[in-house]
Structures are given as C-alpha cells and as structure tokens.
Amino acid sequence: MIRFDVTFLLKARLSIGLLIACVGVPVVAQTSQVAATPPMGWNSWNHFAGKVTDADVRAAADAVVSSGMRDAGYVYVNVDDTWQGQRDAQGRIHPNTRFPDMKALADYVHSKGLKFGIYSSPGPKTCAGFEGSYGHEEQDAKTYAEWGVDFLKYDLCGLRSIMGIYSPRPDWQRASAIMREAYVKMHKALLKTGRPIVYSICQYGSDSVWEWGAEAGGNLWRTTDDISDSFRSMALIGFSQAGLERYAGPGHWNDPDMLEIGNGGMNADEYRTQMSLWSILAAPLLAGNDLSKMDETTKTILMNREVIAIDQDRLGIQGSRMGPLQVWVKALSDGSKAVALFNFVTDDVPQPITLHFKDMGFNGSVHARDLWAHKDLGLLRDSYTVTPPKGGVVMLRIWQ
Ligand code: GLA
C-alpha cells in the first residue's frame, strides 16, 4: 500500500518535550511491565488480510500450541484489520459478522496459554476502511480490556485526513503534533484500563518515530512501510535498519514489520535470512503465515530455538552492521556475540566472506557454534571464511 511521502513529515519535527508539556503524558509508565523482550506471536494480516475470521484465529491458536511454537516463545495471537463492525447508540464498537463474539475468542486464545491482540486506528477509519477509534479512544480501550485484549496495533491510516496532509498546503508541524498526540492519547487510555496491553505503534516510520515512540508509550513502532512476501521487500526493509539500534531496548523496540516465513514467496535460504536478520535486530517476531498448514521447513525456521534465543536475549541490544558487507553483530547477556553473514546477491555466484574476530572485539582464539547447522565449530583462530548460500545466511554464536 503506497502512502504519503514520509519525508514530508520528517520536515515537521516537533520536540517531544514540548508535546509532553502540552498533554502531560505519563511517560513510558506501561513499558516496564510488558515487552521486556521483543514480542513474539502471530498476526493475521500477511496471510489472511481482509478475509480473516474467528475460525481462522482459533485455528491459528490451536496450531501455535500443537506445532510447538508457543513453547518456543510465540504467545501473541493477533487479529489485524477488518474485524470491526459498527458502533451502537452508546458508541461502543462491535465486531462484524466474521467475529461473532470477541470476548469468547479472547477467552479461547487465553485458554491455550496464549495472549490476544487486536487492531485499530487513531483515525475515523482503518487502512482497510473499517471503523477506527477516533473520538472513542477511552471507550475502545475499555472495551478491549473487557474483552481481554493483551496487545493493540494502532495504525495511522485514517488519521492522515485529520492531520491535513492531503490539503494543497499542508502544515507539517501541525500534522506531526496531531499524530503524536493521537498516539499518546491511546496510550493514556490503555493505561487507564489498568490492564497490561502491549502498545504497537504503526505509522510506517514517518517523522522518525524511533525518536519519540517510547515516550509516546509505544512498546514497538514500525520503522518502514509494509513488508511483502518477496526477497526484495524483505531485504530492503531488513538491511535498511542499520543506525536505528540505539533506539531499541527492553520495553521499546524497532519493528521492521512481520515475518513472511512460510507464505511461499521466498525460498528456505531467504526465509532463514529473514529469521536471522530479525533476530539480530531484536525485532518482534510475529509470524504471518497460515499456521494450520505449515511444512517442516517452515517449522524448523520459525522454531530454531538457538536463533530465537538471540532475538530474545534479555539485554535487548539491537545488533548493528559491521563494515561494508552484510555482516551483522549482536552482543548477548552472557558475553558472547551473535554474528550473521548474509549473501543477498541473487543474480550472481555467492561470494566467500571472511570474518575477522578482532573486528568483533575478540582477541585470540574463539569458540564458535553454527546456529543453523546446530554444530559446534570448535576453537577458531583469527578469522573464519564462509560462503553463505545465495539469498541466505550463516549465523554463528561466538565466545571466548
Ligand atoms: C497497514 C499496516 C499493515 C496492516 C494493514 C491493514 O497497511 O501497515 O501492517 O495492518 O494496514 O489494513
């Protein structure tokens, strides 16, 4: 989905300090309770999009458990856009006919030892044209809490007309202030419910959201436009995250969008690239495939516990790119480091990459383990040369 040029909003920086002074935000009061590590789970959008039903979500919850994903850490089962019906005379939102009873659905998800997520927009309409929360923020937050919602994705879309960005001469500073205030408003409404609810800000990275997302109460914020199930889209998004690492940490994460693993548009090496890169980035791991129809390859990629452990490391350091090649490193709480060596040239012969351990801060010999081969490589001296497969990755854990 093509949206407005984010550079417009980048021009309209309003200091978050000023904003907080204006609206009196209880800054990051919620973030310490939830999302201590990057949220993991499933979201309906990438596979089911606007056709998702109650039955699909229940089937996803069943499959999260039966596949072993829940035990590997995937606990959120999130309904994305298109669940909404109409508001009643009191303004209360009701689901549409594809979702007969949201509370019953949340109860079902909870009965499986999972958490339940939902989606709305700060605007009058969502991206798919369904009812948004504009003017009903507190009421909706209360309704979600009554249903048992544990995660809210709050997606800008419909607010953009209120922000005035389609007018011939937009006031970008005002537009930015309206947007930020809208995100803060829902955060306050969520806090008021007293229920811990992970708050996922989705406005495609506009206005450098990483600089103010945490202060606005976000536990995660999308850093880019929508991902699609192609190597080009995934690689463009994933490899463009360099430099954002200083904004992430426990309770507040950069979100390069959901996983496409298992959706069929990439091969296994390319999906291993997404899993590895997202884990190095300490990104939320929200699967986006049809969990009830997973093949073994998809399962082994999504449930590689050694790679998940990199994503979920309690220090919550987002990894960064080392040097000009696609070599990414993430420091871990036990003093070891994860390193991912990517070869994303698809129209050429894969090239060898040499990793010099001193460039990672290690002097002398190191121990290494290959996290996709599940194999110890023993003691290595000085460097390691490897040729990642086309579109693929070699991921190691290294320690001394
Ligand atoms: C936007 C979001 C997507 C998805 C759709 C739903 O495009 O970025 O992740 O939620 O809206 O309409």
Boltz pocket constraint, residues with backbone or C-beta under 6 A from the ligand:
constraints:
  - pocket:
      binder: B
      contacts: [[A, 1], [A, 45], [A, 80], [A, 81], [A, 126], [A, 127], [A, 128], [A, 155], [A, 202], [A, 225], [A, 226]]
      max_distance: 6.0
